Amino acid sequence: MNRKPIIALVLLFFVVGINACKRSKEVEDPTSEEKKGPEVILNNNASSLSTRVSYLNDAVSLMSVGDKAVESREDFSQYNLQLIAEVAAPTYQGKTLQATHIDFAGNKVYVSYNTRGETYLGGVDVFDVSNESRPALVSQAIMPNTDISSVVYNNNYVYLASATDADKDLTLTAPAVLDRIALSNGLLSNSTGRVQLKGFVGKNIIAKNNRIYVVSAAQGGLSVVNPSDFKEERYTPFTESVALSSNASGSTIFVLKDKPGQIIGLNASDLTTAKTIALGANLPETESHIEMVNDNFLHAAGRAGLNYLSSTGALLDDIAVPTDVPNADPADVVCNNVSINNNLIYIANGAAGLYVAKLDGNTLVLLGKASLGASTNYVKASGNLIFVATGTGGLKILKMTAVTTSSSTVPCENRSTLASDVNGNRNLNSNVKEYFSGTTTLGGLNVNSNAIFDFCGSLTLNTTSNINSNGAFLVNGALLANQQLNINAFAEVVGSANFKGSLTVNSNGKLKLLPKVSGELYPITGDFHVNGLAEVNNATLQISNRLSINSNGRLRLINTNLIVNGDFDLNGTIEFVGTCNVIVNGRYTKNANGSVIGTNTGKQL
């Protein structure tokens, strides 16, 4: 069996599993000719690939961590974080691969793999994320004799920064290679190509300016490859280059070096040096990564944690890796990489897990640790999705969505007022849309098909009210419902609400309660029947009588406490997101169709 010999300057294996090097002799100059493509073993059978995917839809909460001040949970309450799927790592001939890199491109996600230890063995997965709630594994390639460090999609090809067993291909002069696999109808194919690189391992890769930029480590450097003929057209040597990034326009390519620690900006047109940013002494011998934020840098610096650097290299802020991770080797607690998306920062901290922060000006605000129960090698976020690589444990796919603050499209300012009618019912016929503000009492309210009643201020309903099919009822302020409220369509309260009678959300109904003050008390004096979807955010929901979640009903509680003073019948689904406590003072019955998603404190359901 061919082995990966250890070179003089050892590239340490941390969670991302950097490839150890193959040859002990000096690396010869590679030719610019395209080499024989890598061997690939394809599986494009969606049915068989689906066995690697488990769909969960579990709520994920954030836990307080570290010495850096953690924001209050109210700060994170504007987000819903869910673990929607887990993906088992691919295996080949009894060996389990581990994810090394992730690239989003449209409705596809590409994941590369290698193998820790002495065997060259890698792979590529392709996911279709058209349905964000149910991502599908649609294509897989196993690559015997090749470790893959990094992947990028470009113009119907997947490009791979790799290291291969050069002893099995005598046309190669060194292990470092750039591979590519053509896609056919979105799936991996047998059409492959290979370009020889200098060095022992292809490390990192980006696609910009209709060119492929790839760095190789250990006697390597930066190569620029033209996809049209798949040949290297420019090369500049760098000792110990480990990562790549670029500015938004692609005019400057940044190379991260670890010996000495530097970020070097190169003009993309000719690879001349545009700027050099000194990072001090040699970087720790762990995985390292840079990501651009405007003109600044997020630097995942291994044991040195996450550093936020200005365009000149000045340290603006940092988040250290924790020092007290239970049952973890301190050498495995390293900041492997970072991904920023919608101003949220996801940090792969090795054995310490996935951390989440946000950028507030030039300050890194730590929100907490995502409770995934796994080490994190690599993380990449785009849109609402976060892909997290967990070594040989495979992938965890999360979905982050913002909690809507109001569904109203009409500002509250300059609305007309509505005179009170304490005994009469207000009926909105089909397609009628009314927008009012002020303080009003109505005898009752009936909102019919495709009608909208949108109120800003304080609204009291004295008698039974109905939100009928396809209607919409919006309150921004305060709602007092003195008798029963039946929701057959959409109802939303932003602010306070007090339900003196029973509250029913029917099968096509949706109710959202969004407080303006975290911890708002939402009391329901009567029964609460959930046959559709009811969602309560950052509040306390208190039910004096009976809570009934029926077979198609779903009650979603987001950082919300639930108090049921009467009986609680669970025939549908209750979902906990974030920190939720449950108290049931009456009888609790969970029937055969009852389902609990997420975790809570207090009464265990």
C-alpha positions in Angstrom: 0.0 0.0 0.0 1.4 3.4 -0.9 1.8 5.7 2.0 2.0 9.5 2.4 5.6 10.1 3.7 6.1 12.9 6.2 8.1 15.8 4.9 10.4 17.9 7.0 7.9 20.6 7.7 4.9 18.5 8.9 1.5 19.7 8.0 -0.4 18.7 11.1 -3.6 16.8 10.9 -6.4 18.7 12.5 -10.2 18.3 12.0 -10.2 19.3 8.4 -7.6 16.6 7.8 -5.0 18.4 5.8 -3.3 15.9 3.4 0.1 14.7 4.6 2.7 14.7 1.9 3.7 11.9 -0.5 7.2 12.1 -1.7 10.4 12.8 0.1 12.4 13.8 -3.0 12.5 17.4 -4.2 9.4 18.4 -6.3 10.3 18.7 -10.0 8.8 21.4 -12.2 5.4 20.3 -13.5 4.6 20.5 -17.2 1.8 22.7 -18.3 0.1 19.9 -20.2 -3.2 18.4 -19.0 -2.6 15.0 -17.4 -4.7 11.9 -17.5 -7.9 12.6 -15.5 -8.4 11.0 -12.1 -10.2 7.8 -11.6 -13.8 8.3 -10.4 -16.4 5.8 -9.3 -19.8 7.3 -9.8 -23.1 6.9 -8.1 -25.9 8.9 -9.6 -28.7 6.8 -8.1 -30.7 9.1 -6.0 -32.5 6.3 -4.3 -29.4 4.6 -3.0 -27.8 7.9 -2.1 -30.8 8.9 -0.1 -29.9 6.2 2.5 -27.1 8.4 3.6 -29.5 11.3 4.5 -31.6 11.4 7.7 -34.2 14.2 7.9 -34.8 15.6 11.4 -36.2 19.1 11.5 -34.9 19.5 15.1 -34.7 22.9 16.8 -31.1 24.1 17.6 -30.5 26.4 20.5 -27.5 28.5 21.4 -25.6 27.9 24.6 -23.5 30.5 26.4 -19.8 29.9 25.9 -16.3 31.3 26.6 -15.0 34.3 28.3 -16.2 36.9 25.7 -19.5 38.5 26.7 -22.3 36.6 25.1 -25.3 38.6 23.8 -28.6 38.1 25.5 -30.9 35.5 24.0 -33.2 38.3 22.9 -30.6 39.2 20.4 -30.8 35.8 18.7 -34.5 35.5 19.1 -35.1 37.1 15.8 -33.8 33.9 14.2 -35.0 30.3 13.9 -32.2 27.7 13.7 -33.1 24.2 12.8 -31.1 21.0 12.1 -33.0 19.7 9.0 -30.8 16.8 8.0 -27.7 14.7 8.9 -25.7 13.1 6.1 -23.5 10.0 6.8 -19.9 10.3 5.3 -19.2 8.2 2.2 -17.3 5.0 2.6 -15.2 2.9 0.3 -13.7 -0.5 0.9 -14.2 -0.2 4.6 -12.7 3.3 4.9 -14.8 6.3 6.0 -14.1 9.6 4.3 -14.3 13.1 5.9 -15.5 16.4 4.5 -12.9 19.0 3.8 -14.6 21.9 1.9 -18.0 23.1 0.7 -19.1 25.3 -2.2 -22.6 26.7 -2.9 -23.6 27.4 -6.5 -27.2 28.2 -7.3 -29.4 25.4 -6.0 -26.5 23.0 -5.8 -24.0 22.4 -3.0 -20.7 20.6 -3.6 -18.8 18.9 -0.8 -15.2 17.5 -1.1 -13.7 14.7 1.0 -10.4 13.1 1.9 -9.1 10.4 4.2 -7.1 10.9 7.3 -4.0 8.9 7.6 -1.8 7.2 5.1 -4.3 6.3 2.3 -5.0 8.6 -0.6 -8.8 8.4 -1.0 -11.3 11.2 -1.6 -14.7 12.0 -3.1 -17.3 14.6 -4.1 -21.0 14.9 -3.2 -23.6 17.0 -5.0 -26.7 18.2 -3.2 -29.8 19.7 -4.7 -31.1 22.3 -2.3 -34.1 23.6 -4.4 -36.2 22.5 -1.4 -34.4 24.0 1.5 -36.3 22.0 4.0 -35.4 18.7 2.3 -32.0 18.9 0.6 -31.3 15.8 -1.6 -28.0 14.0 -2.2 -28.1 13.5 -6.0 -24.6 12.6 -7.1 -21.4 11.0 -5.6 -17.9 10.4 -6.9 -15.4 8.3 -5.1 -11.8 9.0 -6.2 -9.3 6.2 -5.2 -5.7 7.3 -4.9 -6.7 11.0 -4.5 -7.3 13.2 -1.5 -9.3 16.4 -2.1 -8.7 19.5 0.0 -11.0 22.0 -1.7 -13.8 22.3 -4.2 -15.3 25.0 -6.4 -18.0 25.0 -9.1 -17.4 26.9 -12.3 -19.3 26.8 -15.6 -20.6 23.2 -15.4 -17.4 21.8 -14.0 -16.3 20.9 -10.4 -12.7 21.8 -9.8 -10.7 20.1 -7.0 -7.5 21.1 -5.3 -6.0 17.6 -4.6 -3.1 15.4 -3.7 -2.7 12.1 -5.5 -0.6 9.0 -5.2 2.0 10.0 -7.8 3.6 6.6 -7.7 0.6 5.2 -9.5 0.8 7.7 -12.3 4.4 8.1 -13.7 3.4 11.1 -15.8 3.2 13.1 -12.6 6.2 14.7 -11.0 4.6 15.6 -7.6 1.5 14.8 -5.7 -0.2 18.2 -5.9 -2.8 18.4 -8.7 -5.8 20.3 -9.9 -8.6 18.0 -11.0 -11.9 18.7 -12.6 -15.1 16.7 -13.3 -17.7 17.7 -15.8 -21.3 17.8 -14.8 -24.0 16.4 -17.0 -27.6 17.5 -16.2 -26.3 18.6 -12.8 -24.7 15.2 -12.0 -21.0 14.2 -11.9 -19.7 12.4 -15.0 -16.8 10.3 -16.1 -15.4 13.2 -18.1 -12.4 14.3 -16.0 -9.1 16.2 -16.4 -6.0 16.9 -14.4 -3.3 19.6 -14.3 0.0 19.1 -12.5 0.8 21.6 -9.7 4.0 22.2 -7.9 4.2 21.0 -4.3 2.9 18.1 -2.3 -0.8 19.1 -1.9 -3.3 21.3 -3.6 -4.7 23.3 -0.7 -7.3 25.9 -1.6 -9.2 27.0 -4.7 -11.4 29.9 -5.9 -12.9 30.7 -9.3 -12.7 34.4 -10.4 -12.3 36.3 -13.7 -13.1 33.1 -15.7 -9.9 31.6 -14.2 -9.2 29.0 -11.5 -6.8 30.1 -8.8 -5.3 27.3 -6.7 -2.6 27.3 -4.0 -0.4 24.3 -3.3 1.6 23.8 -0.1 5.1 22.5 0.6 7.3 23.7 -2.2 4.3 25.0 -4.0 2.7 28.3 -4.8 -0.2 30.0 -6.7 -1.3 28.7 -10.1 -3.7 30.3 -12.5 -5.5 27.9 -14.8 -7.5 28.8 -17.8 -10.7 26.7 -17.9 -11.0 26.9 -21.7 -7.9 24.8 -22.4 -7.4 23.6 -18.8 -3.8 24.6 -18.7 -1.7 26.6 -16.2 -1.1 30.0 -17.7 0.6 31.7 -14.7 2.5 30.7 -11.6 4.2 32.4 -8.7 5.9 30.4 -5.9 5.0 30.8 -2.2 6.4 28.9 0.7 3.7 27.5 2.9 0.7 29.0 1.3 -2.5 27.7 2.8 -5.6 29.6 1.8 -7.1 32.0 -0.8 -9.6 34.7 -1.0 -10.4 37.7 -3.3 -12.0 41.1 -3.2 -15.6 41.3 -4.5 -14.5 42.4 -8.0 -11.8 39.8 -8.3 -9.2 42.4 -9.1 -7.0 41.3 -6.1 -6.3 37.7 -5.1 -5.2 37.2 -1.5 -2.9 34.4 -0.4 -2.6 33.4 3.2 0.9 32.2 4.2 1.7 30.6 7.5 5.5 30.9 7.5 5.9 33.7 8.0 2.3 34.7 8.8 1.2 37.0 6.0 -1.7 38.0 3.8 -0.3 38.9 0.3 -2.5 40.7 -2.1 -1.8 40.0 -5.8 -3.0 41.9 -8.9 -5.2 39.3 -10.6 -4.0 40.4 -14.1 -0.3 39.6 -13.7 0.2 38.3 -10.1 2.4 41.2 -9.1 2.2 42.1 -5.4 -0.3 44.8 -4.6 0.1 44.7 -0.8 1.6 42.6 2.0 0.0 42.4 5.5 2.2 41.0 8.2 0.4 38.8 10.8 3.4 38.6 13.1 5.3 35.4 13.7 4.6 32.0 12.0 1.0 31.0 12.2 0.1 28.0 14.4 0.5 24.7 12.5 -3.3 24.1 12.1 -5.9 24.7 9.5 -6.2 28.3 8.6 -8.6 30.3 6.4 -9.5 33.9 5.4 -12.7 35.4 4.3 -13.2 39.0 3.0 -15.7 41.4 4.6 -15.7 44.4 2.4 -12.0 45.4 2.6 -11.3 43.7 5.9 -10.5 40.0 6.7 -12.0 37.4 9.0 -9.0 35.1 9.7 -9.6 31.7 11.2 -6.2 31.3 12.8 -6.3 27.8 14.4 -5.3 27.9 18.0 -5.2 31.7 17.8 -9.0 31.8 17.3 -10.9 34.1 15.0 -9.4 37.4 14.2 -11.1 40.3 12.5 -8.4 42.4 10.7 -8.6 45.7 9.0 -7.4 46.1 5.4 -4.0 47.0 6.8 -3.9 44.0 9.1 -4.7 45.8 12.3 -6.6 43.7 14.8 -10.1 45.1 15.1 -11.5 42.3 17.4 -11.2 38.6 18.1 -12.9 35.6 19.5 -10.6 33.2 21.3 -11.0 29.5 21.1 -12.3 28.1 24.5 -9.8 26.6 27.0 -12.2 24.4 28.9 -13.9 22.0 26.5 -14.8 18.8 28.4 -13.4 15.6 27.1 -11.5 17.3 24.3 -7.8 17.3 23.5 -6.8 21.0 23.6 -4.8 20.4 20.4 -8.2 19.7 18.7 -9.8 23.0 19.9 -8.9 25.1 16.9 -10.6 27.7 14.7 -10.6 25.8 11.4 -12.6 28.2 9.2 -15.3 30.8 9.2 -18.3 31.7 7.0 -20.2 35.0 7.0 -23.8 35.2 5.7 -26.4 37.9 6.3 -24.1 39.5 8.9 -24.1 36.3 10.9 -20.7 34.6 11.4 -20.4 30.8 11.7 -17.1 29.6 13.2 -15.9 26.0 13.0 -14.0 25.6 16.3 -13.0 22.0 15.9 -13.7 19.9 19.1 -15.4 22.9 20.6 -18.1 22.8 17.9 -19.9 25.4 15.9 -20.0 29.0 17.3 -22.3 31.7 16.0 -21.5 35.5 16.2 -22.6 38.6 14.4 -20.7 41.6 13.1 -21.7 44.9 14.7 -19.5 47.6 13.1 -16.0 46.5 13.9 -17.1 44.4 16.8 -17.5 40.6 16.9 -20.5 39.8 19.1 -20.6 36.2 20.2 -24.1 34.8 20.2 -23.3 31.3 21.5 -22.5 27.8 20.6 -24.9 25.8 18.5 -25.9 22.6 20.3 -25.0 20.1 17.6 -23.0 17.6 19.8 -20.2 17.3 17.2 -16.8 18.5 16.3 -16.7 20.9 13.3 -14.1 20.8 10.6 -15.6 23.2 8.1 -18.7 25.4 7.8 -20.3 27.2 4.8 -23.5 29.3 4.9 -25.5 30.7 2.0 -29.1 31.9 1.8 -30.9 30.2 4.6 -28.7 27.1 4.7 -25.6 26.2 6.7 -23.6 23.1 5.9 -21.4 21.9 8.7 -18.7 19.2 8.2 -18.1 17.0 11.3 -15.2 14.8 10.2 -15.9 11.2 9.7 -19.3 11.9 11.3 -20.4 13.4 8.0 -22.5 16.6 7.5 -25.1 18.4 9.4 -27.4 20.7 7.4 -29.0 23.6 9.2 -31.6 26.2 8.2 -31.6 29.7 9.6 -34.6 31.9 9.0 -35.4 35.3 10.4 -38.5 35.8 12.5 -40.8 38.2 10.7 -41.5 41.3 12.7 -44.7 42.3 10.8 -46.5 41.1 7.7 -48.1 44.5 7.2 -47.1 46.3 4.0 -48.7 49.6 4.9 -47.0 51.9 7.5 -49.0 52.8 10.6 -48.4 56.6 10.0 -51.1 58.6 8.3 -53.8 56.0 8.6 -57.4 57.1 9.3 -59.1 56.2 12.6 -62.1 53.8 13.0 -65.0 54.9 15.2 -66.0 52.4 17.9 -69.1 50.3 17.5 -69.3 48.3 20.7 -72.3 46.3 19.9 -72.2 45.9 16.1 -70.2 43.5 14.0 -67.8 44.7 11.3 -68.0 42.5 8.2 -65.4 42.7 5.5 -66.6 41.2 2.3 -64.4 39.5 -0.3 -61.4 41.5 -1.5 -62.0 44.4 0.8 -58.9 45.9 2.4 -59.0 48.2 5.4 -56.1 49.9 7.2 -56.8 51.9 10.4 -55.0 53.2 13.5 -56.0 54.5 16.9 -58.1 53.0 19.7 -61.3 51.2 18.7 -63.8 48.8 20.2 -66.0 46.6 17.9 -68.8 44.2 18.8 -67.2 41.6 16.6 -65.2 41.2 13.4 -65.6 38.9 10.3 -62.9 39.0 7.7 -63.9 37.1 4.6 -62.2 35.6 1.5 -59.2 37.7 0.3 -60.1 40.6 2.6 -57.6 42.3 4.9 -58.2 44.1 8.2 -54.9 45.7 9.3 -55.0 47.8 12.5 -52.3 49.8 14.3 -53.0 50.7 17.9 -55.4 49.3 20.5 -58.3 47.1 19.3 -61.0 45.4 21.4 -63.4 42.7 20.0 -66.4 42.2 22.3 -68.1 39.2 20.7 -67.1 36.1 18.6 -64.9 37.0 15.7 -63.9 35.0 12.6 -61.0 35.2 10.2 -62.3 33.2 7.3 -60.7 31.4 4.4 -57.9 33.4 2.7 -58.6 36.5 4.9 -55.9 38.3 6.8 -56.1 40.0 10.3 -53.2 42.1 11.4 -52.7 44.0 14.6 -49.7 46.1 15.5 -50.1 47.3 19.1 -52.6 45.6 21.5 -55.5 43.2 21.0 -58.2 42.3 23.5 -60.6 39.5 22.4 -63.4 39.3 25.0 -65.0 36.2 23.4 -64.0 33.4 21.0 -61.7 34.1 18.1 -61.7 31.6 15.2 -58.8 31.7 12.8 -59.3 30.0 9.4 -56.7 32.0 7.5 -53.9 34.3 8.6 -53.8 36.3 11.9 -50.8 38.1 13.4 -50.3 40.3 16.4 -47.2 42.3 16.8 -47.3 43.5 20.4 -49.6 42.4 23.2 -52.7 40.2 23.1 -55.2 39.0 25.7 -57.7 36.3 24.8 -60.6 36.3 27.3 -62.5 33.6 25.4 -61.4 30.5 23.6 -58.9 30.7 20.7 -59.1 28.3 17.8 -56.7 28.0 14.9 -58.4 25.8 12.3 -56.7 23.5 9.7 -56.0 26.2 7.2 -55.3 28.8 9.8 -52.0 30.4 10.9 -51.5 32.5 14.0 -48.3 34.4 14.8 -47.7 36.2 18.1 -44.7 38.5 18.0 -44.1 40.6 21.2 -42.5 44.0 21.1 -41.0 43.4 24.6 -39.3 40.0 25.1 -41.1 37.9 27.7 -44.6 39.3 26.9 -47.4 37.4 28.6 -50.0 36.1 26.2 -53.0 34.8 28.3 -55.8 32.7 27.0 -58.6 32.4 29.5 -60.6 29.8 27.6 -59.5 26.8 25.6 -56.8 26.9 23.0 -57.4 24.5 20.0 -54.6 24.2 17.5 -55.6 22.5 14.2 -53.4 24.6 12.0 -50.1 26.4 12.8 -49.7 28.6 15.8 -46.3 30.3 16.4 -45.3 32.3 19.5 -42.0 34.1 19.7 -40.0 35.2 22.8 -42.9 35.3 25.2 -44.9 33.3 27.8 -48.1 31.6 26.6 -50.5 31.0 29.5 -53.6 28.9 29.0 -56.1 28.8 31.9 -58.1 25.9 30.6 -57.4 23.2 28.0 -54.7 23.1 25.3 -55.5 20.7 22.5 -53.1 20.2 19.6 -54.9 18.0 17.1 -53.7 15.6 14.5 -52.7 18.2 11.8 -52.0 21.0 14.3 -48.6 22.4 15.1 -47.6 24.7 18.0 -44.2 26.3 17.5 -42.7 28.0 20.5 -39.5 30.0 19.9 -37.7 31.0 23.1 -41.2 30.9 24.7 -42.4 29.5 28.0 -45.7 27.5 28.1 -48.0 27.3 31.1 -51.1 25.1 30.9 -53.3 25.3 34.0 -55.8 22.8 32.6 -55.3 19.6 30.6 -53.0 19.2 27.6 -53.8 16.8 24.8 -51.1 16.3 22.2 -52.3 14.6 19.0 -50.3 16.8 16.7 -46.9 18.5 16.9 -45.3 20.8 19.4 -42.0 22.3 18.4 -39.5 24.0 20.6 -36.9 26.4 19.2 -34.3 27.9 21.5 -34.9 28.0 25.2 -38.4 26.9 26.3 -39.9 25.9 29.6 -43.1 23.9 30.0 -45.5 23.8 33.0 -48.6 21.6 32.9 -50.8 21.8 36.0 -53.5 19.5 34.7 -53.5 16.1 32.9 -51.1 15.6 30.1 -51.9 13.1 27.4 -49.7 12.3 24.4 -51.5 10.2 21.8 -50.1 7.9 19.1 -49.9 10.8 16.6 -48.4 13.2 19.1 -44.9 14.5 18.2 -42.3 16.6 20.0 -39.6 18.4 18.1 -36.7 20.0 19.9 -36.1 20.1 23.6 -37.5 21.9 26.6 -37.0 22.3 30.3 -39.7 21.7 32.9 -42.4 19.2 32.0 -41.0 16.6 29.7 -43.5 15.9 26.9 
